[in-house]
Amino acid sequence: MIKKKAEEGKRKMQAEMASINYRIYENRLERMARILIDGKARLVDATNFGEFSKKTLIHAVKAVKSERDVAKVGRPSLLRKEKKEIVTDVIKIEAKCGTNLTVKKTKELIENVIEDEDSEIFEDASPKKEISKSAAYSFLRNQPELKLQKPKILDSKRLAASCQDVLKPWYEMLDDLHSKYKYKRELIFNVDETSLRLSDNSQKLVATSSESPSAYCLAPSRVRNATLVAAVASDGFSLPTIVLWPSSNVPEELTHLLSPSLDVWSNTNG
C-alpha cells in the first residue's frame, strides 16, 4: 500500500514537472519548489522523485518564498534580483571609470546592499551582515555580465595627465612649433617611458564587464620600479633603449643586457 502511494506521488510530481504551468522555470529545482509551494505535490513525493534531496528542496522552497534566486544546492542567493542588478551595474560603472573592484571591495559592496535591503524590510536596525570573500567570489563568477581577471597596473599621476584638457595644449604647441620651424623627419622623436614593476603585489583579481577586453587597477603612490625608455624618430631611426634601474650602481646580473641597442643606467629613484 505504501509503495503504491509512493509510486502515485512520483507520477503526480512527474506530471506537474512536465506541465505547461511549470515548464517556464528552466531551473528544475526552482520548478519543483514552486510545485510544492502551490500544493500540487507533497515534499515526500518530491523526495521520492529522487532528483533532489529533502534538505535541498527545503532550501529551495525558502529561497522562492523569500523571492530570491535558487542556487544549485537550493540555498537562496545573496541578493534579490533587483539588488543583484544594482551590484552588477555599480561594478560595470566602476570598470568604465578605470577603477575595477577587487573581490574584497565587491564583498563590502554586497554587504552594504544587503544592509540597505534589510533596512527596507525591518524597521529596527539590525547588525551589519558579513559575508565571506568566497561568497563574493562565487557571486562574481555566476554573473554572465561580469568576469574576473588580473588587472593591468596604471600609475595614478600618468592616468590623471592622460586626458584631453592636459594633452590638447601640448599638441597645439607642437603643431605651432612644427609649422614655424618645419622640422625634418629625422629630428621628430617620440619618447616613451614604461614603468617596470619590480615587486608585483597585483595578484588580486578584479571584476570587470564581460565585454571589456582589459581590467585596470591604480598603482600605489610609492612602489619600487624600473623605467624603460625608448625613442624613435619619425623616419624610423631609433636611439638605444635605456633601462633606468633603481640603485646607486648597475647590478652585475644586468650587465649581460648591455649592447649597442640597449643600455642600463642606475638611478636611485628608478
Buried (B, 14 or more C-beta within 10 A) or exposed (E): EEEEEBEEBBEBBEEBBEEEEBEEBEBBBBBBBBBBEEEBBBBEBBBBBEEBEEEBBBBBBBBBEEEBBBBEEBBBBBBBEEBBEBBBEBBBEBBEEBBBBBBEBBBBBBBEBBBEBBEEEEEEEEEEEEBEEEEBBBBBEBBEEBBBBBBEBBBEEEEEEEEEEEEEEEEEEEEEEEEEEEEEEEEEEEEEEEBEBEEEEBEEBBBBBEEBEEBBBBBEEEBEBBBBBBBBBEEEEEBEBBBBBBEEEBEEEBEEEEEEEEBBEBEEEB
